[in-house]
């Protein structure tokens, strides 16, 4: 490394240096036609949504008011119900409310990449996860960091061509993973842009201890960041979507791309100490309504 540049003195001698070995650049990773087609498809999806005024990044405003009753209702639907039937793959959930689930231990995001993800994109993704982790920690009051040391929330940026690598990694993280969950990852429908799977502590389904989020490497910039925001927040315990939630990323209408003020309040409620993991909806309801009134500025 050249630390400084100075003229040679009388006692200095120039000694011949051995010629450095040639640096061989790594071989370029070949991208399959299938992965290229998927990139084209997701770029078109992002363009179409933006042309319709969707994928908003403003967090909501005067056109998206919500009341304390709205906040309480949305929290209960998103925190106590599941989007998919547990242990049944991508089959829509039809069961009633479950128990409140969240992390009882510090969350440590670990960011990993498939071989097809270039280094410049990796830098962007790492920075986005790091910035978002700070926001989630501030909102929830829970310990949430990015760490290469013993992570327990694994954020995988991998594409179609990285599928074998991804499946091997998932089996390393969760050796006893449910076959239905593994099958989802083995053959992800194109309609699924990204996903998260959370794993509970042994003997306590309400206490999350491990999670895996998958973000497709073929996504363009905004869809990619949208996946980070939604899946990492859902992996903290807001497992469902609701057509009534607005302004919210927990709504399949794609109106909002990034976490909104409404969603921040949902996360704040989830980690409020007055609520406990394992509570039933009936137990939590009066507390949820009290917290919602406090956060929304009074009953409504």
ZAVEXNU-358115 format. One record per residue: residue in three letters; z, y, x negated of N, C-alpha, C in turn. Coordinates in steps of 0.05 Angstrom, whole numbers, plus 32768, in hexadecimal, padded with zeros to 4 digits. Layout:
N
ALAZYXZYXZYX;...
//
This chain:
300
UNK80007FE87FEF800080008000800080197FEE;UNK7FEF802C7FF57FEE80457FE6800380577FF1;UNK8019805C7FE1802F806C7FEA802B80897FE3;UNK801E808E7FCC801980AA7FC4800280AA7FB1;UNK7FF680C17FAD7FE080C47F9A7FE780D97F85;UNK7FE880D17F6C7FF080E37F567FDE80DF7F3E;UNK7FDA80F37F2D7FC980EF7F157FD780DE7F01;UNK7FC880D07EF07FD380BF7EDB7FDE80D07EC4;UNK7FF580C97EBA800080D67EA27FF580CA7E89;UNK7FFD80D57E717FF380CB7E587FFB80AF7E52;UNK801380A77E5C801D808C7E55801380777E69;UNK800680807E7E7FFD806D7E937FE5805E7E89;UNK7FE280467E8F7FCB80367E887FBF80297EA1;UNK7FA580287EA27F98801C7EB97F937FFF7EB1;UNK7F9E7FED7EC07F9B7FD07EBB7F877FC57ED0;UNK7F757FB47EC77F637FA77EDB7F737F967EEE;UNK7F6D7F987F087F7A7F897F1C7F687F737F26;UNK7F747F5C7F2D7F637F467F377F567F4E7F52;UNK7F3E7F467F567F307F4C7F6E7F3E7F3D7F86;UNK7F457F4D7F9B7F527F3F7FB17F407F2C7FC0;UNK7F4C7F177FCA7F3C7F047FD97F317F117FF2;UNK7F197F097FF97F0D7F1480117F1D7F0E802A;UNK7F207F21803B7F2F7F1D80547F1B7F138069;UNK7F217EFB80737F0F7EEF80867F197EF680A2;UNK7F097F0580B27F127F0C80CD7F147EF380DE;UNK7F267EF480F17F287EDC81037F0F7ED98113;UNK7F097EC081197EF17EBA81297EF47EC68145;UNK7EDF7ED2814F7EE17EDD816A7EE67EC7817F;UNK7EF67ECD81937EFC7EBA81A87EE57EBB81BC;UNK7EDA7EA481C27EC37EA381D57ECE7EA581F2;UNK7EC27EB782017ECA7EBA821D7EB57EAB822E;UNK7EBF7E9A82407EAD7E8982507E9F7E9A8265;UNK7E897E8F82707E7B7E9D82867E8D7E9F829E;UNK7E9E7E8B82A37EB07E8C82BA7EC47EA382B8;UNK7ECE7EA882A07EE17EBD829C7ED37ED8829E;UNK7EBB7EDA82947EAC7EF382977EA67EF982B4;UNK7E9F7EE582C37E997EE882E07EB27EF282EE;UNK7EC97EE782E67EE27EEF82F37EE97F0D82EC;UNK7EE47F1582D37EE87F3182CC7ED67F4382DD;UNK7EBD7F3B82E17EAB7F4B82F17EB57F4D830E;UNK7EBF7F3783187EC97F3683337EE17F498336;UNK7EF47F4883247F0D7F5883277F077F768322;UNK7EF47F7C83117EEB7F97830E7EE07FA28328;UNK7ED07F9183367EC57F99834F7EDB7F9D8364;UNK7EEE7F8B83647F057F8D83777F137FA78373;UNK7F197FAE835A7F277FC783547F177FDF835D;UNK7EFD7FDF83577EEC7FF683607EEB7FF8837E;UNK7EE97FE2838C7EE77FE383A97F017FEE83B5;UNK7F187FE583AB7F327FEE83B57F35800C83B0;UNK7F2E801583987F30803283917F1E804383A3;UNK7F06803883A97EF4804883BA7EFE804B83D6;UNK7F10803983DE7F1C803B83F97F36804B83F9;UNK7F3D805783E37F56806683E17F6F805583DE;UNK7F6B803C83D67F81802983D27F89802983B4;UNK7F9C801883AE7FA8801783927FB38032838A;UNK7FC1803E839C7FCD805883967FE280568380;UNK7FE5806B83707FF8806B835B800C8082835E;UNK800C808F8375801D80A68379803980A08383;UNK803F808683898059807F83918060808683AE;UNK804D809183BD8053809983D8805880B783DA;UNK805780C283F2805C80DE83F5806180E58412;UNK805A80FE841B805F81068436805180F5844B;UNK803B80E88443802D80D78456803980BB8459;UNK804E80B5844A805A809A844B8078809C844F;UNK808280A98464809F80AC846880AB80918470;UNK80C4808D846A80D38075847380F0807D8478;UNK80FC806E848B811780748493812A805F8487;UNK81448063848C8158804F8483815380358491;UNK814C803684AA8146801D84B9812E800F84AD;UNK8119801E84A6810280128499810A8004847F;UNK811A8012846F81228008845581327FEE8458;UNK81457FEE846B81567FD6846F81447FBF8478;UNK81337FC4848C81217FAF8496810F7FA48481;UNK81037FB5847180F17FAC845B81007F9C8446;UNK81187FA6843F81287F97842B812E7F7B8435;UNK81367F78844E813E7F5E845881267F4B8459;UNK810F7F56846180F77F45846280ED7F3C8447;UNK80EF7F4E843380E57F49841980F87F398407;UNK81127F3D840B81267F3083F981307F168404;UNK812F7F12841F813B7EFA842A81267EE58433;UNK810D7EED843380F87EDA843B80E67ED58424;UNK80D87EBE842580C57EB6840F80A87EBA8418;UNK80977EC18405807B7EC3840B806E7EA8840E;UNK80777E9583FD806C7E7A83FE80837E668402;UNK807D7E4F840E80907E3A841280997E3083F7;UNK80B37E2E83F380BE7E2683D980B77E0983D4;UNK80AC7E0483BC80A47DE983B3808B7DDF83C0;UNK807C7DF083CE80647DE783DD804B7DF683D4;UNK804B7DFF83BC80337E0C83B2802E7E2783C0;UNK80157E2C83C8800E7E4583D4800E7E4483F3;UNK801C7E3283FE801F7E30841B80317E468425;UNK80277E56843880377E6C844380527E63844E;UNK80677E72844880817E6B845280837E6E8470;UNK80907E5B847D80957E5C849A80B27E5A84A1;UNK80C37E57848D80DF7E53849280ED7E6E8497;UNK81067E6D849F81157E8684A5811F7E92848B;UNK81327EA5848E813C7EB38477814D7EA18465;UNK814B7EA6844B815B7E97843881737EA7842F;UNK817C7EA2841781927EB0840B81897EC683F8;UNK81997ED983F381927EEF83E081917EE383C4;UNK817B7EE983B681777EDE839B81737EF58387;UNK817E7EF38370817A7F06835B81847EFB8341;UNK81817F0A832B818A7F01831181A77F08830D;UNK81B67EF3830481D27EF882FD81D67EFB82DF;UNK81C17EF882D081C27EFB82B281AE7F1182AA;UNK81B17F1D8292819D7F31828981817F258289;UNK816E7F36829181527F2E829181457F378277;UNK81377F24826A812A7F2A8251810C7F238254;UNK80FB7F37825780DF7F32825980D47F2A823E;UNK80C47F14823E80B57F0C822780987F0D822D;UNK80887F1C821D806C7F208223805B7F0E8210;UNK804A7EFE821D80397EEB820E801C7EEE8217;UNK800A7EE682057FEE7EEA820A7FDE7ED18204;UNK7FC97ECE82147FB57EB9820E7FA47EC181F7;UNK7F967EAE81EB7F867EB381D37F6F7EC681D9;UNK7F677EC881F37F507ED981FA7F577EF681FD;UNK7F707EFD81FC7F787F1982007F777F2881E5;UNK7F667F3C81E37F637F4B81C97F7C7F5B81C2;UNK7F7F7F6281A97F977F6F81A07F9B7F8A81AC;UNK7F867F9A81B07F8A7FB481BC7F947FB281D8;UNK7F8B7F9E81E77F957F9A82027FB27F918202;UNK7FB97F8181EE7FD57F7781EB7FE87F8F81E7;UNK7FE07FA281D77FF17FB981D37FF67FC981ED;UNK7FE17FCC81FD7FE47FDA82167FF67FCA8229;UNK7FF27FB0822B80037FA0823D80207FA08234;UNK80257F9E821B80417F9F8211804E7FB98218;UNK803F7FCF8214804A7FE9821A80507FEC8238;UNK803E7FE2824980437FE48265805B7FD4826E;UNK805E7FBC826480767FAC826B808F7FB98261;UNK808E7FC4824980A67FD1823D80AE7FE9824E;UNK809B7FFA825580A18012826580AC800A8281;UNK80A07FF5828C80A87FED82A780C47FE082A6;UNK80CA7FD2829180E57FC5828F80FB7FDB828E;UNK80F57FF18281810980078280810D8013829C;UNK80F7801582AB80F9802082C68109800C82D8;UNK81037FF382D681117FDF82E7812F7FDF82E0;UNK81367FE182C781527FE182BF81607FFA82CA;UNK8153801182C9815E802982D38163802882F1;UNK8150801D83008151801C831D816680088326;UNK81677FF0831A81797FDB832381957FDD8318;UNK81987FEA830081B27FE982F381B77FCF82E6;UNK81A47FBD82E681A67FA382D9819B7FA482BD;UNK81A47F9282AB819A7F918290817E7F858290;UNK816A7F95828A814E7F8B828981417F978270;UNK81387F85825F812D7F8E824581147F7D823F;UNK81057F86822B80F07F75821F80FA7F6A8205;UNK80F77F50820281037F4381EA80F27F2C81E1;UNK80ED7F2A81C780E07F1381BC80F47EFC81B6;UNK810D7F0381B881227EF081B2812D7EE481CC;UNK81287ECA81D181327EBB81E7812D7EC98202;UNK81147ECF8208810D7EDB822281127EC78239;UNK81187ED18251811B7EC0826881097EC7827F;UNK80F97EDD827C80E57EE5828F80CB7EE88280;UNK80BA7ED4828280A37ED18271808A7EDE827F;UNK807F7EF2827380687F00827E804F7EF7826F;UNK803E7EE7827B80277EDB826E800D7EEA8276;UNK80007EF582637FE57F0182687FD17EED825E;UNK7FC57EDF82707FB37EC982697F9C7EC7827C;UNK7F857EBF82727F6D7EBD82837F657EA08288;UNK7F4D7E9E82957F437E83829B7F407E728283;UNK7F377E7D826D7F337E6E82557F4D7E678246;UNK7F637E73824F7F7D7E6E82437F8D7E5A8253;UNK7F817E4E82677F907E3D827A7F9E7E26826C;UNK7F927E1782597FA07E02824C7FB87E0C823C;UNK7FB57E23822E7FCB7E2F821F7FE17E378232;UNK7FDA7E4282497FEE7E4B825C7FFE7E348268;UNK7FF07E1E826F7FFE7E07827A80117DFA8266;UNK80087DF9824D801A7DEF823880337E008235;UNK802F7E1A823680467E2D823380597E2B824A;UNK804E7E28826280607E26827A80717E0D8278;UNK80657DF7826F80747DDE826D808A7DE08257;UNK80847DF0824380997DF5822F80B07E05823A;UNK80AA7E19824A80BE7E2B825680CF7E1C826A;UNK80C27E0D827C80CF7DFE829280C57DE28291;UNK80D17DD0828180C87DB5827E80C87DA58298;UNK80DB7DAC82AA80DD7D9D82C480D17DAD82DB;UNK80BC7DBD82D680B17DCE82EA80A67DBD8301;UNK80AA7DC7831A80A07DB9833280827DB58330;UNK80787D9D8336805B7D978334804B7DAB8345;UNK80567DB3835C80477DC5836E80437DE08360;UNK80587DE9835280567E03834380417E01832C;UNK80427DEA831F802F7DE6830980127DE58313;UNK800F7DD9832A7FF47DD783367FE87DF3833D;UNK7FFA7E0583457FF17E20834B7FE57E2C8332;UNK7FF37E29831B7FEA7E3583027FD17E2782F7;UNK7FCF7E0D82FE7FB87DFE82F47F9E7E068301;UNK7F9F7E0E831A7F877E1583297F8C7E2D833B;UNK7F8D7E45832F7F947E5D833F7F7C7E66834E;UNK7F7E7E6A83697F687E7483787F617E91836F;UNK7F487E9883717F407EB383697F4E7EC8837A;UNK7F567EC183927F647ED583A37F807EDC8399;UNK7F8B7ECC83877FA57ED1837C7FA17EE18362;UNK7FA87EFB83637FA37F0C834C7FB77F078336;UNK7FD07F01833D7FE57EFC832A7FFC7EEF833A;UNK80107EE5832C80257ED7833A803E7ED68328;UNK80557ED08335806E7ECC8326807C7EB48333;UNK80897EA5832280997E8E832B80B47E91831E;UNK80C97E92832F80E57E96832580F37E7B8328;UNK81057E75831581147E5C831581327E628315;UNK81407E548326815C7E59832A816D7E488318;UNK81867E4F831681997E408306819E7E258314;UNK81A57E11830481AB7DF7830F81C27DF88322;UNK81BE7DEF833A81D47DEF834E81D87E09835C;UNK81C87E1D835681CB7E37836381B07E448367;UNK81A47E3F837F81897E49838481877E688385;UNK819D7E758387819D7E92838B819F7EA18370;UNK81A37E93835A81A77EA08340818F7E9A832E;UNK817E7EAE832B81677EAA831A816E7EAA82FD;UNK81627E9782EE81677E9582D1814E7E9582C0;UNK81377E9082CD811E7E8F82BE81077E9782D1;UNK80F27EA382C680DB7EAA82D680C27EAB82C4;UNK80AB7EA682D180927EA782C4807F7EB782D5;UNK80747ECD82CA80607EDD82D880467ED982C9;UNK80307ED682D980167ED382CE80047EEA82D7;UNK7FF97EF982C37FE67F0E82C87FCB7F0682BD;UNK7FB77F0682CE7F9D7EFD82C47F927F1082AF;UNK7F887F0482997F7D7F1482837F637F22828B;UNK7F567F1982A17F3D7F2482A97F407F3E82B9;UNK7F587F4682BF7F5C7F5E82D07F547F7882C1;UNK7F497F8B82D07F467FA682C57F607FB582C5;UNK7F607FCD82BA7F797FDB82B47F8D7FDE82CB;UNK7F847FE882E27F977FEE82F77FA17FD58305;UNK7F8F7FC2830A7F987FA983167FAB7F9A8303;UNK7FA77F9D82EA7FB87F9082D67FD47F9C82D7;UNK7FD67FB782D87FEF7FC582DA7FFD7FC082F5;UNK7FED7FBE830A7FF77FB8832480057F9D8324;UNK7FF97F89831780057F6F8315801F7F708307;UNK80217F7F82F1803A7F8282E380507F8C82F5;UNK80497FA28304805D7FAE831580667F9B832C;UNK80537F8E8339805B7F7E835080697F648347;UNK805E7F55833480697F3B832E80847F3D831F;UNK80887F51830E80A17F54830180B77F5C8314;UNK80B07F6D832880C47F75833C80CA7F5E834F;UNK80B57F4F835680BA7F38836880CB7F23835A;UNK80C67F20834080D67F0C833180F37F13832E;UNK80FA7F2C833481177F34833481257F2C834D;UNK81167F24836281237F1B837A81167F258394;UNK81037F36839380F57F4083AB80DC7F2E83AF;UNK80E07F1683BA80CC7F0183B980B67F0383CD;UNK80B97F1383E280A67F1283F980967F2C83FA;UNK80827F2C840B80737F44841380777F498430;UNK80727F61843980757F688455805F7F7C845D;UNK80517F788473803D7F8B847C80497FA58486;UNK80647FA5848A80717FBE8494807B7FCF847D;UNK807C7FC5846580877FD4844E80737FE98445;UNK807C80028446806B8019843E807C80318438;UNK8078803E842180648038840C806F802283F9;UNK805F800E83F5806A7FF783E680547FE683D9;UNK805B7FDA83C2804A7FC683B6804F7FAB83C2;UNK80657FA883D2806B7F8F83DF805E7F8D83FA;UNK80447F9283FA80337F92841280177F8A8409;UNK800B7F7784177FF17F6D840E7FDA7F7F8414;UNK7FDF7F98841E7FC97FAA84257FBE7FB8840D;UNK7FCA7FB583F57FC07FC283DC7FBF7FE083DD;UNK7FCE7FED83EF7FCE800A83F07FD9801683D6;UNK7FEF800983CC7FFC801383B47FF97FFF839D;UNK7FF3800983857FEF7FF8836E80097FF6835E;UNK801A800B835E8031800C834D804B8010835D;UNK806180088352807B800A835F807F8026836A;UNK808880278383808C8040839180AA80478392;UNK80B0805F839C80CC8067839F80D9805583B3;UNK80CC804D83C980D7803A83DC80DE802083CE;UNK80CD801783BD80D27FFD83AF80E97FFF839B;UNK80EC8017838F8103801B837D811D8018838D;UNK811D802283A68135802083B6813A800383BE;UNK81257FF383C381297FD783C981367FC983B1;UNK812D7FCF839981397FC3838181567FCC837D;UNK815B7FE5838281767FEF838081897FE18393;UNK817F7FDC83AC818E7FCD83C081937FB183B7;UNK817F7FA483AC81817F8883A481977F84838F;UNK819B7F97837D81AF7F94836881C87FA5836D;UNK81CB7FAE838681E47FBC838D81FB7FA8838C;UNK82117FB0838182287F9D837D82357F958397;UNK82307FA483AD823B7F9C83C6822D7F8483D2;UNK82167F7E83C982087F6683D0820C7F5183BB;UNK820D7F3883C382117F2283B081FB7F0D83B3;UNK81F27F02839D81DF7EEC839E81EA7ED583AE;UNK81DA7ECA83BF81E37EB483D081EB7EBD83EC;UNK81EC7ED783F181F37EE1840C81DD7ED98420;UNK81E57ED3843881D17ECE844E81C97EE98459;UNK81B37EE9846881AA7F02847581C07F0D8488;UNK81CC7EFB849681E17F0484A981F97F11849A;UNK82007F06848482167F128474820E7F2D8468;UNK81F67F2E845F81ED7F46845081E57F5D8463;UNK81DD7F58847B81D17F6C848C81E17F86848F;UNK81FB7F85849582097F9F8498820B7FAE847E;UNK820C7FA08467820E7FAD844D81F37FB98446;UNK81DD7FAA844C81C27FB4844781BE7FCE8456;UNK81C67FCF846F81C17FE7848081D27FFF8476;UNK81EA7FF9846C81FA800F846181ED801A8448;UNK81E48008843681D88012841D81BE80218423;UNK81AE8017843681958024843E819A80408448;UNK81AF8044845881B6805F846281BE8071844B;UNK81CD8067843881D48077842181BC80808411;UNK81AA806D840D8192807383FC817E8085840A;UNK817C80828424816880918433817380AB843E;UNK818D80B18438819880CA844081A380CB845C;UNK81AC80B4846681B980B4848181AA80A28494;UNK81B7809B84AA81AC808984BE8193809584CB;UNK8180808384D28168808D84E0815B807684EE;
//
